[in-house]
Amino acid sequence: MAANLFWKQPSGDVRTMLASPFGTESDFEKMVFENAGLLSDIFLLKRQVRGGGKKGIPDIIGIDSDGKVCIIEMKNVPVDASIIPQVLEYAFWAESNPDAIKSLWLECKDRPDNVAPNWDNLEVRILIVAPTILHSTIGLVGKINYPVDLIEIKRWVDGKNVILVVNKLEEEDNSKSKPRTTKGLPVYDLEFYKAERNPKSAVLFMQYARDLDALVKKNRWSLEMKFNGQYCGFKAGFFNAFGIQWVGTRTFAFFVKLSESEAKALEPPMTRYEPMWKQATYFIEPGKTKVADYISVFETAYKKLTC
């Protein structure tokens, strides 16, 4: 189904933007690689990774903020469920070649300091990126033993103005009507954090997450709370507005998706800025730091993402 995009300008004029598909798959890959923020919190290592002339090597490899190896397969054509065996082959390659991925990671001079992949037991995440992904793909994704993101990216152009529309497809929750397959993937709850971090800090981390969730609900912000190994994020669709992240095993901090200049203009002052993830961080002192004191910071990030 074709879609038209109309851009209403401040003058009141409405302009029609023309759908502008990418000419080649290489152009599509280049655009995503140079604009990694489209994939949300993934540090991209290299395009067109190849090794020893072997097949089964992915288009792009990255490491996400949780330390997972991200296998990114891009197609410049509509994608259906037939792509699943291909990306599974890439996932098997990643699990079998941790040293190759580690070498790519160590070659990157600007790699983020707060990400630590477990090279002895790599976790793999698959991302399938295409202009259109048929819904038949969603059902099959739910049956494999890897986390998979299905991401549609479309482009519209008006002169020098370009709009990229990013849509993450998700499986409908049919848990009440049919049993779901147990994937054996981690459950990011209090017990998980107690095992991975300082147990007392884990309890406090979860309390701050609940307090932040209560603030979100009180203000009726349309955000979904999502936990992973490294942080608890509050998302609008595919992207985080803000959240709480671990900094070591005992310390944690608020993170807010703002530019450095935007964060500097707000109170309370940020602790530091992380340009790799385009976010300001605010270290938390348990018992002293209050979620309500940062409402203007959270609200600014929410409005930036959703308005």
Secondary structure per residue as TSV (DSSP state, phi and psi in degrees):
chain	resnum	aa	ss	phi	psi
A	1	M	-	360.0	124.3
A	2	A	-	-78.1	149.3
A	3	A	-	-127.4	143.1
A	4	N	-	-105.0	143.4
A	5	L	E	-117.9	125.2
A	6	F	E	-115.6	135.2
A	7	W	E	-113.8	111.1
A	8	K	E	-88.6	118.6
A	9	Q	-	-88.0	164.1
A	10	P	T	-56.5	-27.9
A	11	S	T	-71.2	-14.3
A	12	G	S	101.8	-13.9
A	13	D	-	-69.4	144.5
A	14	V	E	-112.3	123.3
A	15	R	E	-112.1	141.6
A	16	T	E	-88.9	124.5
A	17	M	E	-95.3	138.7
A	18	L	E	-91.5	132.5
A	19	A	E	-60.9	131.8
A	20	S	-	-133.4	83.0
A	21	P	-	-60.5	153.9
A	22	F	-	-70.7	139.8
A	23	G	S	-65.6	-40.5
A	24	T	S	-136.9	163.1
A	25	E	H	-64.4	-33.2
A	26	S	H	-63.7	-40.6
A	27	D	H	-62.4	-41.2
A	28	F	H	-62.8	-47.8
A	29	E	H	-61.1	-43.2
A	30	K	H	-61.6	-43.2
A	31	M	H	-61.0	-45.5
A	32	V	H	-68.0	-42.3
A	33	F	H	-62.8	-36.4
A	34	E	H	-84.5	-7.7
A	35	N	T	-132.1	62.1
A	36	A	G	-60.5	-22.1
A	37	G	G	-60.9	-18.8
A	38	L	G	-62.4	-26.2
A	39	L	G	-98.0	-2.2
A	40	S	S	64.7	102.4
A	41	D	S	61.1	39.6
A	42	I	E	-124.5	127.4
A	43	F	E	-91.7	115.0
A	44	L	E	-85.5	130.4
A	45	L	E	-90.4	-50.1
A	46	K	E	-164.1	146.2
A	47	R	E	-90.0	153.2
A	48	Q	S	46.8	57.7
A	49	V	-	-68.9	124.3
A	50	R	-	-131.8	148.3
A	51	G	-	-145.2	116.2
A	52	G	T	63.8	22.9
A	53	G	T	69.8	14.2
A	54	K	-	-86.6	151.2
A	55	K	S	-82.0	174.5
A	56	G	-	79.7	27.4
A	57	I	-	-111.4	134.3
A	58	P	-	-74.0	162.7
A	59	D	S	-65.8	-49.4
A	60	I	E	-135.8	141.3
A	61	I	E	-119.2	139.4
A	62	G	E	-141.4	173.4
A	63	I	E	-126.5	126.3
A	64	D	E	-87.3	174.9
A	65	S	T	-66.7	-11.1
A	66	D	T	-96.0	1.3
A	67	G	S	87.0	5.0
A	68	K	-	-78.8	144.5
A	69	V	E	-78.6	125.8
A	70	C	E	-103.8	117.7
A	71	I	E	-94.6	115.2
A	72	I	E	-113.2	112.4
A	73	E	E	-107.6	123.9
A	74	M	E	-115.7	136.3
A	75	K	-	-130.6	139.9
A	76	N	S	-99.5	25.9
A	77	V	S	-137.5	162.9
A	78	P	-	-57.5	139.7
A	79	V	B	-112.4	140.3
A	80	D	-	-126.3	-171.0
A	81	A	G	-64.0	-15.3
A	82	S	G	-65.9	-12.6
A	83	I	G	-76.8	-18.0
A	84	I	H	-59.8	-47.5
A	85	P	H	-57.9	-35.6
A	86	Q	H	-64.4	-47.8
A	87	V	H	-71.9	-27.7
A	88	L	H	-64.4	-38.3
A	89	E	H	-61.3	-39.2
A	90	Y	H	-65.4	-40.6
A	91	A	H	-63.6	-40.9
A	92	F	H	-63.5	-39.5
A	93	W	H	-60.2	-44.8
A	94	A	H	-61.8	-43.4
A	95	E	H	-66.5	-28.8
A	96	S	H	-89.1	-11.1
A	97	N	-	-130.1	54.6
A	98	P	H	-62.1	-31.7
A	99	D	H	-66.5	-35.3
A	100	A	H	-65.8	-41.5
A	101	I	H	-70.5	-39.9
A	102	K	H	-60.0	-38.7
A	103	S	H	-63.0	-41.9
A	104	L	H	-62.1	-41.1
A	105	W	H	-62.3	-46.7
A	106	L	H	-70.5	-24.0
A	107	E	H	-71.7	-20.6
A	108	C	-	-81.0	117.0
A	109	K	T	-74.7	-24.9
A	110	D	T	-104.2	23.8
A	111	R	-	-64.3	146.3
A	112	P	-	-68.2	140.2
A	113	D	T	-75.1	-27.3
A	114	N	T	-94.4	19.0
A	115	V	-	-118.9	129.4
A	116	A	-	-135.2	88.0
A	117	P	-	-59.8	144.3
A	118	N	-	-90.1	93.6
A	119	W	T	-66.5	-22.7
A	120	D	T	-81.6	-15.6
A	121	N	S	-151.7	68.9
A	122	L	-	-65.0	135.9
A	123	E	-	-97.7	137.2
A	124	V	E	-114.8	137.4
A	125	R	E	-126.4	137.9
A	126	I	E	-109.8	135.0
A	127	L	E	-123.6	125.8
A	128	I	E	-109.5	121.4
A	129	V	E	-122.4	127.0
A	130	A	E	-159.0	161.7
A	131	P	S	-63.5	-34.9
A	132	T	-	-141.2	132.4
A	133	I	B	-123.5	118.6
A	134	L	-	-67.3	144.0
A	135	H	T	-65.8	-18.2
A	136	S	H	-61.0	-23.6
A	137	T	H	-68.9	-33.3
A	138	I	H	-61.7	-45.5
A	139	G	H	-61.8	-38.8
A	140	L	H	-72.7	-34.9
A	141	V	H	-57.6	-37.1
A	142	G	T	-68.1	-7.8
A	143	K	T	-104.6	-0.9
A	144	I	S	-104.8	159.9
A	145	N	S	-94.0	38.0
A	146	Y	S	-137.5	148.1
A	147	P	-	-69.1	133.1
A	148	V	E	-130.6	130.8
A	149	D	E	-106.8	129.4
A	150	L	E	-107.1	115.6
A	151	I	E	-126.6	121.2
A	152	E	E	-95.7	132.7
A	153	I	E	-128.0	121.9
A	154	K	E	-121.3	152.7
A	155	R	E	-123.6	136.3
A	156	W	E	-124.3	144.9
A	157	V	E	-132.3	138.8
A	158	D	E	-137.8	97.8
A	159	G	T	64.2	-121.9
A	160	K	T	-89.1	-4.6
A	161	N	E	-88.7	130.3
A	162	V	E	-126.5	131.9
A	163	I	E	-117.3	127.7
A	164	L	E	-108.5	124.2
A	165	V	E	-104.1	119.7
A	166	V	E	-109.1	125.8
A	167	N	E	-130.6	120.0
A	168	K	E	-95.3	121.7
A	169	L	E	-85.2	137.2
A	170	E	-	-133.1	148.9
A	171	E	-	-70.2	137.0
A	172	E	-	-66.2	146.6
A	173	D	-	-80.5	99.5
A	174	N	-	-106.1	26.0
A	175	S	T	-61.7	-26.3
A	176	K	T	-80.5	-20.6
A	177	S	T	-103.9	-20.8
A	178	K	S	-152.4	150.5
A	179	P	-	-68.7	147.6
A	180	R	-	-101.7	148.3
A	181	T	-	-72.1	132.5
A	182	T	-	-78.5	120.1
A	183	K	-	-91.2	-15.2
A	184	G	-	75.9	14.8
A	185	L	-	-82.4	156.1
A	186	P	-	-60.8	145.1
A	187	V	-	-103.6	115.4
A	188	Y	-	-88.3	85.1
A	189	D	S	-127.1	-171.1
A	190	L	H	-58.5	-42.3
A	191	E	H	-64.4	-36.9
A	192	F	H	-61.4	-49.0
A	193	Y	H	-67.2	-33.9
A	194	K	H	-62.7	-36.9
A	195	A	H	-74.7	-30.9
A	196	E	H	-95.2	-24.8
A	197	R	S	-127.9	-174.8
A	198	N	-	-64.8	126.9
A	199	P	H	-58.0	-42.2
A	200	K	H	-65.7	-39.1
A	201	S	H	-66.5	-33.8
A	202	A	H	-62.4	-41.4
A	203	V	H	-61.9	-43.4
A	204	L	H	-67.8	-39.8
A	205	F	H	-56.8	-47.6
A	206	M	H	-65.9	-34.6
A	207	Q	H	-65.8	-43.3
A	208	Y	H	-66.2	-35.0
A	209	A	H	-62.9	-42.8
A	210	R	H	-65.8	-39.3
A	211	D	H	-64.6	-39.8
A	212	L	H	-68.9	-37.5
A	213	D	H	-62.3	-39.8
A	214	A	H	-63.9	-38.1
A	215	L	H	-64.7	-42.2
A	216	V	H	-60.4	-45.5
A	217	K	H	-68.8	-38.1
A	218	K	H	-60.3	-39.2
A	219	N	T	-90.7	1.6
A	220	R	T	56.3	40.8
A	221	W	-	-80.7	134.7
A	222	S	-	-82.8	75.1
A	223	L	-	-131.2	146.4
A	224	E	E	-109.4	130.9
A	225	M	E	-81.9	127.5
A	226	K	E	-133.1	129.7
A	227	F	E	-99.2	145.1
A	228	N	-	-141.0	-170.7
A	229	G	S	-65.4	-28.7
A	230	Q	S	-101.3	-26.4
A	231	Y	E	-157.7	168.9
A	232	C	E	-113.8	114.1
A	233	G	E	-108.2	153.8
A	234	F	E	-114.0	111.7
A	235	K	E	-110.0	145.7
A	236	A	E	-110.9	101.5
A	237	G	T	69.9	-120.6
A	238	F	T	-89.6	-14.4
A	239	F	E	-112.5	142.0
A	240	N	E	-77.6	140.4
A	241	A	E	-92.2	-43.1
A	242	F	E	-166.7	-179.5
A	243	G	E	171.0	-162.1
A	244	I	E	-127.7	129.4
A	245	Q	E	-123.4	153.2
A	246	W	E	-78.6	141.0
A	247	V	E	-127.2	87.2
A	248	G	T	88.3	-161.6
A	249	T	T	-96.0	-16.6
A	250	R	T	-116.1	-26.8
A	251	T	E	-103.5	146.5
A	252	F	E	-143.8	165.5
A	253	A	E	-149.8	154.1
A	254	F	E	-71.8	143.9
A	255	F	E	-124.6	145.3
A	256	V	E	-137.3	129.0
A	257	K	-	-82.9	83.6
A	258	L	-	-134.7	160.1
A	259	S	-	-72.3	162.7
A	260	E	H	-61.7	-40.7
A	261	S	H	-66.9	-37.2
A	262	E	H	-65.0	-42.6
A	263	A	H	-67.5	-38.0
A	264	K	H	-65.3	-23.5
A	265	A	T	-83.1	-2.7
A	266	L	S	-112.0	159.4
A	267	E	S	-118.8	146.8
A	268	P	S	-67.1	162.6
A	269	P	-	-69.2	145.9
A	270	M	-	-74.1	157.4
A	271	T	S	-77.6	-43.0
A	272	R	E	-162.9	165.6
A	273	Y	E	-115.0	138.3
A	274	E	E	-112.2	93.1
A	275	P	T	-62.7	-29.2
A	276	M	T	-59.0	-40.8
A	277	W	T	-102.4	1.7
A	278	K	T	53.3	54.1
A	279	Q	E	-147.3	149.2
A	280	A	E	-94.5	143.5
A	281	T	E	-121.0	147.7
A	282	Y	E	-132.7	105.9
A	283	F	E	-63.9	142.2
A	284	I	-	-102.8	129.5
A	285	E	-	-104.0	101.2
A	286	P	T	-52.3	133.8
A	287	G	T	90.4	-22.0
A	288	K	T	-110.0	-46.1
A	289	T	-	-71.7	133.0
A	290	K	-	-119.2	135.0
A	291	V	G	-57.6	-41.2
A	292	A	G	-61.4	-25.6
A	293	D	G	-68.8	-16.0
A	294	Y	G	-108.5	16.2
A	295	I	H	-60.1	-37.5
A	296	S	H	-66.6	-34.0
A	297	V	H	-68.1	-48.0
A	298	F	H	-63.8	-41.4
A	299	E	H	-64.9	-39.7
A	300	T	H	-62.0	-43.9
A	301	A	H	-66.1	-39.0
A	302	Y	H	-63.2	-47.3
A	303	K	H	-65.8	-35.2
A	304	K	H	-63.3	-37.6
A	305	L	H	-80.9	-31.1
A	306	T	H	-111.8	-15.8
A	307	C	-	-96.2	360.0
